[in-house]
Amino acid sequence: MGAKNTILKQFLITIITVFCLLVFMVTYIFTSFYHSSVTRIEELGVSNMKSEAAMIENYLNKSMDVLWVTADTVNYMLQNSASSDEILQYLTTEAEHETQQIDENFTGIYGYINGEYLDGIGWIPPEDYVPTERDWYIAAKEADGEATIVPPYLDAQTNTVMFSVSQLLSDGESVVSLDVALNEVQAITEDMTMNGMGYGFIMDSTGLVIAHFEKSEKGKIYPVNEEQEEMLHQIFDNKQESFGMTINGENCTVFSNQVMNDWYVVMIVSNTKLFHDLRTQMMIGVLVSVVVFLIVVVFCAVSAKKIGKYQQKEYESREKLERMNTNIIRALASTIDAKDRYTSGHSQRVADYSLAIAKRMGKSEEEQKTIYYAGLLHDVGKIRVPEEVINKPGKLTEEEFDQIKVHPVSGYHILKDIHEDERVAYGAKYHHERYNGKGYPNGLEGENIPEIARIIGVADAYDAMASNRSYRNALPQQVVRSEIEKGRGQQFDATIADIMLQMIDEDKDYSMCQSEGGRKNILVVDDEIMNIRMVQHILKDEPDFRVIGAMTKEETFHALEEQEMHLILLDLKMPDADGFELYQMIREKYHIPVVLVTADRCIETIQKISELGIDDYLTKPLHAFVVKETVRGITNSWGCV
C-alpha cells in the first residue's frame, strides 16, 4: 500500500507539475499569439489598403496613359503642321473612342492648341471663358510637360466628383486635357471593406471627400468635428498607415494609404468586429489545450507516436525550404545580373566555375554547396551601383570606379545577416582582393584572403574575360588563358589558377563563355499604325532591338520571309485574320516566340492563350516597363562566341 501510495503521489506530483507547466506555456504562447495576431491583422489591413490604393492608382494611371497617347499624337500632328480642324476632328474621334471602348467615365477630351480652344465633345465655351486661366491649363504648365492630375471638384448638378488630367505639349503653350468622372473610384470605395467589416472613403490633401461608402458624405470637406481633425492629423501629418482611435464612442482601427502623392485612401473598422474571430479562437484554443492535456495523460504513447510523425514532417519541410532557398538565391542572382545588359547569366556562370574548381580541390558536398551559393551571390552588392555606371561603354571616371569598388562591401553587409554561413558573405566581400595585396576593399594578401574568395576571384576574372562587356566583346580563349597564367601568384592563388588553366585546356570548344547576342528584330503585327509606333517609341532607347511593323497578314509573312525575326508582337484583332488563326499559320512555318497583344482580359482568352502555347500576352493600353521586360525576357538567349 505504501509503495502504491508513493507511486500515486509521484504520479500526482508529475501530473500537477505538467499541468502547471502547461498552464504557463499556454498562457505565454497564447499571449504571444494574441499580440502577434493583432499585429498581423493590422498588417493585413495595411496590405489591403495598399491593394485598394494600387487599384485606384492603376485607374488614374489608365487615364494618364490615354492622355499621354493623345498628347503624343497631337504633338506629332503639330510638328507636321496639321490644321486646327484636323486636330479637332482627331479629338472628337478620340473622345468618342475613349468613352465607348476604353471607359465610359472618360467624359471628354479638349485642349488649348495653337492659341485656340478645341473640344472633342463639341462644347462651346462662353465668351468670357479664358482657357489659360483654368485650373487644367495652369496645372499642365506647372507640370512642365509631364501628365498631371488636376485637383478634383464636385459637380453640383450631377453630384459626381470629377477630375482632369492635363499635359503641356512640346511647343510649351498648347495643352491637352481629359475629364474623368470618378464613378469607378466610387464603386471601388463602396466595396472597400476588410472581410466585410468597416467602411472606406477617399479624400485629397485639402480634406475634400472624393468618394465615400455613404454617398451623402461625398463632396464634404473634412474635418467637421474633433474626431475627424485628430484622424486627419494622424494621416496627413504623421503619415500613419494604421492607428487606433475612438470614433462615435467605439474603439476603432483606421487604415490609410497615399495615392499619387495627393489622395488618401482610408478605411475604418470597429475593433469589436476586427478582433472578434481572434478572441473566439483564443477561447476555443484554451478549451482545446485542456482537452489535449487530458488526452496526453491518458494516451501518452499515442502522443509520442504522433510527435514522431510531426518530426518527420518537419524534416521534410526543411528539405523543401532548402530547395526554396536555392531557387530564391538563383532568382536574386539573376535580378542583379539583369542590371548589366551585356553580362546576362554572369553570376550563374561564376557559380558553376567555382563549383567545378571546388570539386577538383576535393571539397566536401557541404563545402561545394556553400561555394556555389557564394558564387551565385558574389555580386549582390551591385544592387547599390547605378545602372548607368555598370553599363557605361567607355572608361570609368575615378568617382564611377569608386562606386563599382563599393559593391563587395555592400554585398557583405547584405549577406552576413541573411545566410547562416559567414563564408558566403566573405566570398562577396573579398573576391576582388589580389594575392599580391593590391586588390580591394581591404588590400588583403596571400592566404589572408579567405579561400572561398580566392576561388570566386579566379572564376569571376575568367568569366569577365570570356563574356561580353559594355566596352568590348568576349576575348578569345587563348587570350583569356594567357591572362590567367600571367596573374598566377600575382592576382590569383597559384593552386587555384592552375586548376582553372587545366579546365581551360580541357575546354577544346571554348564552351565556357557567353554568347554574343546581336541585334534582335521585333515584328509588331497590328492594323493600327499608332500601336506600332507606340512599341517603337517604347523600345527606341534599347540598342539591342529593332522594331519592324506589319499591318496585314500579307505584310506579316513578307516580313518573315525577308529577314530573321526574334519575336512577334501579334494583335488579337486583325481585319483580315483572327489573331489566334494567324498565330497558328505562323507556327506551321516558323518557330519564333509570339506574344499576343489584346485589350481582352476575360479568362476564356487567357485560357486559350495557354492552350495554344503562346509564349506570353500583353494587355492594352501597353505599359512601357511591361513591354520592355517581356521583350528582354523572351529574347534572352545563350550560346558561345
C-alpha positions as CSV (number, residue, x, y, z in Angstrom):
1,M,0.0,0.0,0.0
2,G,2.9,2.4,0.8
3,A,4.6,1.7,-2.5
4,K,1.3,2.2,-4.3
5,N,0.7,5.5,-2.4
6,T,4.2,6.6,-3.3
7,I,3.6,5.8,-7.0
8,L,0.3,7.6,-6.8
9,K,1.9,10.5,-5.1
10,Q,4.7,10.7,-7.7
11,F,2.1,10.4,-10.5
12,L,0.0,13.2,-8.9
13,I,3.1,15.4,-8.5
14,T,4.1,14.7,-12.1
15,I,0.6,15.5,-13.4
16,I,0.4,18.6,-11.3
17,T,3.8,19.7,-12.4
18,V,3.0,19.0,-16.0
19,F,-0.3,20.9,-15.6
20,C,1.4,23.9,-14.1
21,L,4.0,23.9,-16.9
22,L,1.2,23.5,-19.4
23,V,-0.8,26.5,-17.9
24,F,2.4,28.6,-18.0
25,M,3.2,27.5,-21.6
26,V,-0.3,28.0,-22.9
27,T,-0.6,31.4,-21.2
28,Y,2.8,32.5,-22.7
29,I,2.0,31.1,-26.2
30,F,-1.5,32.4,-26.3
31,T,-0.4,35.8,-25.1
32,S,2.3,35.9,-27.7
33,F,0.0,34.6,-30.3
34,Y,-2.6,37.2,-29.5
35,H,-0.2,40.1,-29.8
36,S,1.3,38.6,-33.0
37,S,-2.1,38.0,-34.5
38,V,-3.2,41.6,-33.7
39,T,-0.1,42.8,-35.5
40,R,-0.7,40.5,-38.4
41,I,-4.4,41.7,-38.7
42,E,-3.2,45.2,-38.7
43,E,-0.6,44.4,-41.3
44,L,-3.3,42.7,-43.4
45,G,-5.4,45.8,-43.1
46,V,-2.4,47.9,-44.3
47,S,-1.8,45.5,-47.1
48,N,-5.5,45.6,-48.1
49,M,-5.3,49.4,-48.2
50,K,-2.2,49.3,-50.4
51,S,-4.1,46.9,-52.7
52,E,-7.0,49.3,-52.8
53,A,-4.7,52.2,-53.3
54,A,-2.9,50.3,-56.2
55,M,-6.3,49.7,-57.8
56,I,-7.2,53.4,-57.7
57,E,-3.7,54.4,-58.8
58,N,-3.9,52.0,-61.7
59,Y,-7.2,53.5,-62.7
60,L,-5.8,57.0,-62.5
61,N,-2.7,55.8,-64.5
62,K,-5.0,54.5,-67.2
63,S,-6.4,58.0,-67.7
64,M,-2.9,59.4,-67.8
65,D,-1.9,56.7,-70.3
66,V,-4.8,57.6,-72.5
67,L,-3.9,61.3,-72.3
68,W,-0.3,60.5,-73.0
69,V,-1.2,58.7,-76.2
70,T,-3.5,61.5,-77.3
71,A,-0.9,64.2,-76.4
72,D,1.8,62.4,-78.3
73,T,-0.4,62.2,-81.3
74,V,-1.4,65.9,-81.2
75,N,2.3,66.7,-80.8
76,Y,3.0,64.7,-83.9
77,M,0.2,66.5,-85.8
78,L,1.5,69.9,-84.6
79,Q,5.0,69.0,-85.8
80,N,3.6,68.1,-89.2
81,S,1.6,71.4,-89.5
82,A,-1.8,69.9,-89.1
83,S,-4.7,72.4,-89.1
84,S,-7.0,73.1,-86.2
85,D,-9.8,71.4,-88.0
86,E,-7.7,68.2,-88.4
87,I,-6.8,68.3,-84.7
88,L,-10.4,68.9,-83.6
89,Q,-11.5,66.0,-85.8
90,Y,-8.9,63.8,-84.1
91,L,-10.0,65.0,-80.6
92,T,-13.7,64.3,-81.5
93,T,-12.9,60.8,-82.8
94,E,-10.7,60.1,-79.8
95,A,-13.3,61.3,-77.3
96,E,-15.9,59.0,-78.7
97,H,-13.5,56.1,-78.8
98,E,-12.4,56.6,-75.2
99,T,-16.0,56.9,-73.9
100,Q,-17.3,53.9,-75.9
101,Q,-14.3,51.5,-75.9
102,I,-12.0,52.4,-73.0
103,D,-14.1,53.8,-70.2
104,E,-17.5,55.5,-70.1
105,N,-16.2,57.7,-67.3
106,F,-13.8,59.5,-69.7
107,T,-16.3,62.2,-70.4
108,G,-14.4,64.3,-72.8
109,I,-11.1,65.5,-74.2
110,Y,-10.2,69.0,-75.1
111,G,-7.4,71.5,-75.2
112,Y,-5.9,74.9,-75.8
113,I,-3.9,74.3,-79.0
114,N,-2.2,76.9,-81.2
115,G,-3.9,79.6,-79.3
116,E,-7.4,78.1,-79.8
117,Y,-9.7,76.2,-77.6
118,L,-10.7,72.8,-79.2
119,D,-13.3,70.5,-77.6
120,G,-13.7,66.8,-78.6
121,I,-17.4,66.7,-77.4
122,G,-18.4,69.9,-79.1
123,W,-18.8,72.1,-76.0
124,I,-18.7,75.8,-76.9
125,P,-17.4,77.9,-74.1
126,P,-19.0,81.3,-73.2
127,E,-17.4,84.5,-74.4
128,D,-15.7,85.2,-71.1
129,Y,-14.1,81.7,-70.9
130,V,-10.3,82.1,-70.8
131,P,-8.7,78.7,-71.2
132,T,-5.3,79.9,-69.9
133,E,-6.9,80.9,-66.6
134,R,-8.5,77.5,-66.0
135,D,-7.1,75.0,-63.5
136,W,-6.5,72.4,-66.1
137,Y,-4.2,74.7,-68.1
138,I,-2.4,76.2,-65.1
139,A,-1.7,72.7,-63.7
140,A,-0.3,71.5,-67.0
141,K,2.0,74.5,-67.3
142,E,3.3,73.9,-63.8
143,A,3.9,70.2,-64.5
144,D,6.3,71.3,-67.4
145,G,5.5,68.6,-69.9
146,E,4.5,65.8,-67.5
147,A,1.0,64.5,-67.4
148,T,-0.6,65.8,-64.2
149,I,-3.9,65.3,-62.3
150,V,-5.9,68.5,-61.6
151,P,-7.5,68.7,-58.1
152,P,-11.0,67.1,-58.2
153,Y,-14.3,69.0,-57.8
154,L,-17.9,68.1,-57.1
155,D,-20.4,68.7,-60.0
156,A,-23.3,70.2,-58.2
157,Q,-25.8,69.2,-60.8
158,T,-24.9,65.5,-61.1
159,N,-23.4,65.1,-57.6
160,T,-20.4,63.4,-59.4
161,V,-16.8,64.1,-58.4
162,M,-14.8,65.0,-61.4
163,F,-11.1,65.5,-62.1
164,S,-9.0,66.4,-65.1
165,V,-5.7,65.1,-66.4
166,S,-3.6,67.6,-68.4
167,Q,-0.3,67.7,-70.3
168,L,1.7,70.5,-71.8
169,L,2.7,69.9,-75.4
170,S,6.1,70.3,-76.8
171,D,5.5,73.9,-78.0
172,G,5.4,75.0,-74.4
173,E,2.0,76.7,-74.8
174,S,-0.5,74.1,-76.0
175,V,-2.3,71.9,-73.5
176,V,-4.4,68.7,-73.9
177,S,-6.8,67.7,-71.1
178,L,-9.1,64.8,-70.3
179,D,-12.1,64.9,-68.0
180,V,-12.8,61.9,-65.9
181,A,-15.9,61.1,-63.7
182,L,-14.9,59.2,-60.6
183,N,-17.8,56.8,-60.7
184,E,-15.4,53.8,-60.9
185,V,-13.5,55.1,-57.9
186,Q,-16.8,55.5,-56.0
187,A,-17.7,51.8,-56.9
188,I,-14.3,50.7,-55.6
189,T,-14.8,52.7,-52.4
190,E,-18.2,51.2,-51.8
191,D,-16.7,47.7,-51.9
192,M,-13.8,48.7,-49.7
193,T,-14.0,46.5,-46.5
194,M,-11.9,44.1,-44.5
195,N,-13.6,40.8,-44.9
196,G,-16.9,42.6,-45.0
197,M,-16.1,44.8,-42.0
198,G,-15.7,48.5,-41.8
199,Y,-16.2,51.2,-44.4
200,G,-13.9,53.3,-46.6
201,F,-13.5,56.7,-48.2
202,I,-11.1,58.7,-50.3
203,M,-10.1,62.3,-49.8
204,D,-7.5,64.7,-51.2
205,S,-4.9,66.7,-49.2
206,T,-7.4,69.5,-48.8
207,G,-9.8,67.2,-47.0
208,L,-12.3,67.1,-49.9
209,V,-14.1,63.7,-49.8
210,I,-13.8,62.3,-53.3
211,A,-15.6,59.0,-52.7
212,H,-17.3,57.6,-49.6
213,F,-19.2,54.4,-48.6
214,E,-22.0,56.8,-47.6
215,K,-22.8,58.7,-50.8
216,S,-24.1,61.6,-48.7
217,E,-20.6,62.3,-47.4
218,K,-19.2,62.8,-50.9
219,G,-18.1,66.3,-51.6
220,K,-17.8,67.3,-47.9
221,I,-14.7,69.0,-46.6
222,Y,-13.1,67.2,-43.6
223,P,-12.7,67.8,-40.7
224,V,-16.2,68.7,-39.5
225,N,-15.6,67.6,-35.8
226,E,-12.7,67.0,-33.4
227,E,-12.5,63.2,-34.1
228,Q,-12.0,63.8,-37.8
229,E,-9.5,66.5,-37.0
230,E,-7.4,64.1,-34.9
231,M,-7.8,61.4,-37.7
232,L,-6.6,63.8,-40.4
233,H,-3.7,64.8,-38.2
234,Q,-2.5,61.2,-37.9
235,I,-3.0,60.7,-41.7
236,F,-1.7,64.0,-43.1
237,D,1.0,65.0,-40.6
238,N,2.2,61.7,-39.0
239,K,1.8,59.6,-42.2
240,Q,0.3,56.7,-40.1
241,E,-0.7,53.7,-42.1
242,S,-2.7,52.3,-39.2
243,F,-3.6,53.7,-35.8
244,G,-6.3,53.3,-33.2
245,M,-8.8,55.9,-32.0
246,T,-12.3,56.3,-30.6
247,I,-15.0,57.2,-33.2
248,N,-18.5,57.8,-32.0
249,G,-17.7,56.2,-28.7
250,E,-16.3,53.0,-30.2
251,N,-12.7,51.8,-30.3
252,C,-11.7,51.6,-34.0
253,T,-8.7,51.0,-36.1
254,V,-8.0,53.4,-39.0
255,F,-6.0,52.2,-42.1
256,S,-4.8,54.7,-44.6
257,N,-2.6,54.8,-47.7
258,Q,-1.5,57.6,-50.0
259,V,-2.3,57.7,-53.8
260,M,-0.4,59.7,-56.4
261,N,1.1,61.9,-53.6
262,D,-2.1,63.8,-53.1
263,W,-5.0,61.5,-52.4
264,Y,-5.6,59.3,-49.3
265,V,-7.5,56.0,-49.1
266,V,-8.9,55.5,-45.6
267,M,-10.8,52.5,-44.1
268,I,-12.3,52.5,-40.6
269,V,-13.0,49.2,-38.8
270,S,-14.6,48.6,-35.4
271,N,-12.1,46.7,-33.1
272,T,-15.0,44.6,-31.7
273,K,-15.6,43.2,-35.2
274,L,-12.0,43.3,-36.2
275,F,-10.8,41.1,-33.4
276,H,-13.9,39.1,-32.7
277,D,-12.8,36.0,-34.6
278,L,-9.4,36.1,-32.9
279,R,-10.8,36.3,-29.4
280,T,-13.2,33.4,-30.2
281,Q,-10.3,31.4,-31.5
282,M,-8.4,32.1,-28.3
283,M,-11.2,30.8,-26.2
284,I,-11.5,27.7,-28.3
285,G,-7.7,27.3,-28.1
286,V,-7.8,27.3,-24.3
287,L,-10.5,24.6,-24.3
288,V,-8.7,22.6,-26.9
289,S,-5.5,22.8,-24.7
290,V,-7.3,21.4,-21.7
291,V,-8.7,18.5,-23.9
292,V,-5.2,17.9,-25.3
293,F,-3.8,17.8,-21.7
294,L,-6.2,15.1,-20.8
295,I,-5.5,13.1,-24.0
296,V,-1.8,13.4,-23.3
297,V,-2.3,12.0,-19.8
298,V,-4.4,9.0,-21.0
299,F,-2.7,8.3,-24.3
300,C,0.9,9.4,-23.8
301,A,2.2,6.6,-26.0
302,V,-0.1,7.6,-28.9
303,S,1.1,11.2,-28.5
304,A,4.7,10.1,-28.7
305,K,4.0,8.4,-31.9
306,K,2.3,11.5,-33.3
307,I,5.3,13.6,-32.3
308,G,7.5,11.3,-34.3
309,K,5.3,11.9,-37.3
310,Y,5.4,15.6,-36.8
311,Q,9.2,15.4,-36.6
312,Q,9.3,13.6,-40.0
313,K,7.1,16.3,-41.4
314,E,9.4,19.0,-40.0
315,Y,12.3,17.3,-41.7
316,E,10.5,17.2,-45.0
317,S,9.6,20.9,-44.6
318,R,13.3,21.7,-44.0
319,E,14.2,19.9,-47.2
320,K,11.5,21.8,-49.1
321,L,12.8,25.1,-47.5
322,E,16.3,24.3,-48.6
323,R,15.2,23.8,-52.2
324,M,13.2,27.0,-52.0
325,N,16.2,28.9,-50.7
326,T,18.3,27.7,-53.6
327,N,15.6,28.9,-56.1
328,I,15.4,32.3,-54.3
329,I,19.2,32.7,-54.4
330,R,19.2,31.9,-58.1
331,A,16.4,34.4,-58.7
332,L,18.3,37.1,-56.7
333,A,21.5,36.5,-58.7
334,S,19.5,36.8,-61.9
335,T,18.0,40.0,-60.7
336,I,21.4,41.5,-60.0
337,D,22.7,40.3,-63.4
338,A,19.8,42.0,-65.1
339,K,21.3,45.4,-64.3
340,D,24.0,44.7,-66.8
341,R,22.5,44.1,-70.3
342,Y,25.8,42.7,-71.6
343,T,26.5,40.0,-68.9
344,S,23.3,38.1,-68.5
345,G,23.9,34.9,-66.5
346,H,27.3,36.1,-65.1
347,S,26.5,35.1,-61.5
348,Q,25.3,31.6,-62.6
349,R,28.4,31.0,-64.7
350,V,30.7,32.2,-61.9
351,A,28.9,29.8,-59.5
352,D,29.3,26.9,-62.0
353,Y,33.0,27.6,-62.5
354,S,33.5,28.0,-58.7
355,L,31.7,24.7,-58.1
356,A,33.9,23.0,-60.7
357,I,37.1,24.3,-59.0
358,A,35.8,23.2,-55.6
359,K,35.2,19.7,-56.9
360,R,38.7,19.5,-58.3
361,M,40.1,20.7,-55.0
362,G,38.3,17.7,-53.2
363,K,35.9,19.8,-51.2
364,S,33.0,18.1,-49.3
365,E,29.5,18.3,-50.7
366,E,28.6,20.8,-47.9
367,E,31.6,23.0,-48.8
368,Q,30.7,22.7,-52.5
369,K,27.2,23.9,-51.8
370,T,28.5,26.9,-49.8
371,I,31.0,27.8,-52.6
372,Y,28.2,27.5,-55.2
373,Y,25.9,29.8,-53.2
374,A,28.7,32.3,-52.7
375,G,29.4,32.3,-56.5
376,L,25.7,33.0,-57.2
377,L,25.7,35.9,-54.7
378,H,29.1,37.3,-55.1
379,D,27.9,40.4,-57.0
380,V,24.7,41.0,-54.9
381,G,26.3,44.3,-53.8
382,K,25.9,45.7,-57.3
383,I,22.3,46.5,-56.4
384,R,23.9,49.6,-54.8
385,V,25.7,50.6,-58.1
386,P,23.8,52.9,-60.5
387,E,22.8,51.1,-63.7
388,E,24.4,53.8,-65.9
389,V,27.7,53.1,-64.3
390,I,27.5,49.3,-64.8
391,N,26.5,49.7,-68.5
392,K,28.8,52.7,-69.3
393,P,30.5,51.8,-72.7
394,G,33.6,53.9,-72.1
395,K,36.3,54.2,-69.5
396,L,35.0,54.9,-65.9
397,T,35.9,58.0,-64.1
398,E,37.6,57.7,-60.7
399,E,34.4,58.5,-59.0
400,E,32.5,55.9,-61.0
401,F,35.2,53.3,-60.3
402,D,34.8,54.0,-56.6
403,Q,31.1,53.3,-57.0
404,I,32.0,49.9,-58.6
405,K,34.6,49.2,-55.8
406,V,32.0,49.6,-53.1
407,H,29.9,46.6,-54.2
408,P,31.9,43.9,-52.4
409,V,31.3,45.8,-49.1
410,S,27.6,46.3,-49.8
411,G,27.3,42.6,-50.7
412,Y,29.0,41.6,-47.4
413,H,26.6,43.6,-45.3
414,I,23.6,42.3,-47.3
415,L,24.7,38.6,-46.9
416,K,26.1,38.5,-43.4
417,D,22.6,38.7,-41.9
418,I,20.6,36.6,-44.4
419,H,22.9,33.5,-44.8
420,E,23.9,31.4,-41.8
421,D,27.4,30.5,-43.3
422,E,29.6,33.6,-43.0
423,R,31.8,32.3,-45.8
424,V,29.1,33.3,-48.3
425,A,29.5,36.9,-47.1
426,Y,33.3,36.6,-47.2
427,G,33.1,35.4,-50.8
428,A,31.2,38.6,-51.7
429,K,33.5,41.0,-49.8
430,Y,36.9,39.6,-50.7
431,H,36.5,38.3,-54.3
432,H,38.3,41.4,-55.7
433,E,41.3,41.1,-53.3
434,R,44.5,40.1,-55.1
435,Y,47.1,37.6,-54.0
436,N,49.8,40.2,-54.1
437,G,47.8,42.5,-51.8
438,K,46.9,45.1,-54.5
439,G,43.2,44.4,-54.6
440,Y,40.2,45.9,-52.8
441,P,38.4,46.7,-50.5
442,N,41.0,45.8,-47.7
443,G,44.2,45.0,-49.6
444,L,44.5,41.5,-48.1
445,E,47.5,39.4,-49.3
446,G,48.1,35.8,-49.9
447,E,46.3,33.3,-47.7
448,N,44.9,36.1,-45.6
449,I,42.3,36.2,-48.3
450,P,39.6,33.6,-47.4
451,E,39.9,30.6,-49.6
452,I,36.3,30.9,-50.8
453,A,37.0,34.4,-52.1
454,R,40.2,33.2,-53.8
455,I,38.2,30.6,-55.7
456,I,35.5,33.0,-56.7
457,G,38.1,35.6,-57.7
458,V,39.6,33.3,-60.3
459,A,36.1,32.2,-61.6
460,D,34.9,35.8,-61.7
461,A,38.0,37.1,-63.6
462,Y,37.7,34.2,-66.1
463,D,34.1,35.0,-66.8
464,A,34.7,38.7,-67.1
465,M,37.2,38.0,-69.9
466,A,35.0,35.3,-71.5
467,S,31.9,37.4,-71.5
468,N,30.7,40.5,-73.4
469,R,31.2,43.8,-71.7
470,S,29.8,47.3,-72.4
471,Y,33.2,48.3,-73.8
472,R,34.2,45.1,-75.6
473,N,33.2,41.6,-76.7
474,A,34.3,38.3,-75.1
475,L,38.1,37.7,-75.5
476,P,39.5,34.8,-77.5
477,Q,40.1,31.7,-75.3
478,Q,43.9,31.8,-75.8
479,V,44.0,35.5,-74.6
480,V,42.0,34.5,-71.5
481,R,44.3,31.6,-70.8
482,S,47.3,33.9,-71.1
483,E,45.9,36.4,-68.7
484,I,45.1,33.7,-66.1
485,E,48.6,32.4,-66.5
486,K,50.2,35.9,-66.1
487,G,48.0,36.5,-62.9
488,R,49.2,33.2,-61.3
489,G,50.7,34.1,-58.0
490,Q,50.1,37.8,-58.5
491,Q,46.4,38.4,-58.9
492,F,45.4,34.8,-58.2
493,D,46.2,31.9,-55.8
494,A,48.6,29.8,-57.9
495,T,47.0,26.5,-57.0
496,I,43.5,27.7,-57.9
497,A,44.8,29.4,-61.1
498,D,46.4,26.1,-62.1
499,I,43.0,24.3,-61.8
500,M,41.4,27.0,-64.0
501,L,44.2,26.6,-66.6
502,Q,43.5,22.8,-66.6
503,M,39.8,23.5,-67.1
504,I,40.6,25.9,-70.0
505,D,42.9,23.3,-71.6
506,E,40.2,20.7,-71.4
507,D,37.6,23.1,-72.9
508,K,38.6,22.5,-76.6
509,D,35.4,24.1,-78.0
510,Y,35.5,27.1,-75.7
511,S,32.1,26.3,-74.2
512,M,32.8,28.2,-71.0
513,C,31.8,31.6,-72.4
514,Q,28.9,33.9,-73.0
515,S,27.2,34.2,-76.4
516,E,27.3,37.4,-78.4
517,G,23.6,38.4,-78.7
518,G,23.5,40.6,-81.7
519,R,20.6,42.9,-82.6
520,K,17.1,41.4,-82.3
521,N,14.3,42.0,-84.8
522,I,10.9,42.6,-83.2
523,L,7.9,42.2,-85.6
524,V,4.8,44.2,-84.5
525,V,1.7,43.0,-86.3
526,D,-1.2,45.5,-85.8
527,D,-3.6,47.1,-88.2
528,E,-3.3,50.4,-86.3
529,I,-0.1,52.3,-87.1
530,M,-0.3,54.1,-83.7
531,N,0.2,50.9,-81.8
532,I,3.2,50.0,-84.0
533,R,4.7,53.5,-83.3
534,M,4.0,53.1,-79.6
535,V,6.1,50.0,-79.5
536,Q,8.8,51.7,-81.5
537,H,8.7,54.6,-79.0
538,I,8.9,52.3,-76.0
539,L,12.0,50.5,-77.4
540,K,13.7,53.5,-79.1
541,D,16.3,53.6,-76.4
542,E,17.0,49.9,-76.5
543,P,20.0,49.4,-78.9
544,D,19.6,45.6,-78.9
545,F,16.1,45.7,-80.6
546,R,14.9,46.9,-84.0
547,V,11.1,47.2,-84.4
548,I,9.5,46.3,-87.7
549,G,5.8,46.8,-88.4
550,A,3.2,44.8,-90.4
551,M,-0.4,45.8,-90.7
552,T,-1.8,42.8,-92.7
553,K,-1.4,39.1,-92.9
554,E,0.4,39.5,-96.3
555,E,2.8,42.1,-94.8
556,T,3.5,39.7,-91.9
557,F,4.6,36.8,-94.0
558,H,6.5,39.0,-96.4
559,A,8.5,40.4,-93.4
560,L,9.1,36.9,-92.1
561,E,10.4,35.7,-95.5
562,E,12.7,38.8,-95.9
563,Q,14.6,38.7,-92.6
564,E,15.1,36.7,-89.4
565,M,12.7,37.7,-86.6
566,H,13.4,37.0,-82.9
567,L,10.0,37.9,-81.5
568,I,6.5,38.7,-82.9
569,L,4.0,41.0,-81.0
570,L,0.7,39.9,-82.6
571,D,-2.6,41.9,-82.2
572,L,-5.6,39.7,-81.4
573,K,-8.0,41.7,-83.6
574,M,-6.8,41.9,-87.2
575,P,-9.0,42.9,-90.1
576,D,-8.0,40.1,-92.4
577,A,-7.4,37.3,-89.9
578,D,-8.2,36.4,-86.3
579,G,-5.0,36.7,-84.1
580,F,-5.3,33.1,-83.0
581,E,-5.6,31.9,-86.5
582,L,-2.7,34.0,-87.7
583,Y,-0.6,32.6,-84.8
584,Q,-1.3,29.0,-85.9
585,M,-0.4,29.9,-89.5
586,I,2.9,31.4,-88.3
587,R,3.6,28.4,-86.2
588,E,3.2,26.0,-89.1
589,K,6.2,27.5,-90.8
590,Y,8.2,29.4,-88.2
591,H,9.4,28.7,-84.7
592,I,9.5,32.2,-83.4
593,P,8.3,33.3,-80.0
594,V,4.9,35.1,-80.2
595,V,3.4,37.5,-77.7
596,L,-0.3,38.2,-78.2
597,V,-1.4,41.8,-77.7
598,T,-5.1,42.3,-76.7
599,A,-7.5,44.5,-74.8
600,D,-9.5,41.4,-73.9
601,R,-8.9,40.4,-70.3
602,C,-11.5,37.6,-69.9
603,I,-10.5,34.2,-68.6
604,E,-11.5,32.4,-71.7
605,T,-9.0,34.4,-73.8
606,I,-6.3,33.7,-71.2
607,Q,-7.0,30.0,-71.2
608,K,-6.9,29.8,-75.0
609,I,-3.5,31.6,-75.0
610,S,-2.2,29.0,-72.6
611,E,-3.8,26.1,-74.6
612,L,-2.2,27.2,-77.9
613,G,1.2,27.5,-76.3
614,I,1.6,31.2,-77.0
615,D,4.7,32.5,-75.1
616,D,3.0,35.4,-73.3
617,Y,0.5,38.2,-73.8
618,L,0.3,41.9,-73.2
619,T,-2.8,43.9,-72.5
620,K,-3.8,47.3,-73.9
621,P,-3.1,50.0,-73.1
622,L,0.5,49.0,-73.2
623,H,2.8,49.8,-70.3
624,A,6.4,50.6,-71.3
625,F,8.1,48.8,-68.5
626,V,6.0,45.6,-69.1
627,V,6.7,45.7,-72.8
628,K,10.5,46.1,-72.2
629,E,10.7,43.4,-69.6
630,T,8.6,40.9,-71.7
631,V,10.8,41.6,-74.8
632,R,14.0,41.3,-72.9
633,G,12.9,38.1,-71.1
634,I,11.8,36.2,-74.2
635,T,14.6,37.2,-76.5
636,N,17.3,36.4,-73.9
637,S,19.4,33.5,-75.3
638,W,22.6,31.6,-74.5
639,G,25.5,30.2,-76.6
640,C,29.2,30.7,-77.4
641,V,31.3,33.2,-79.3
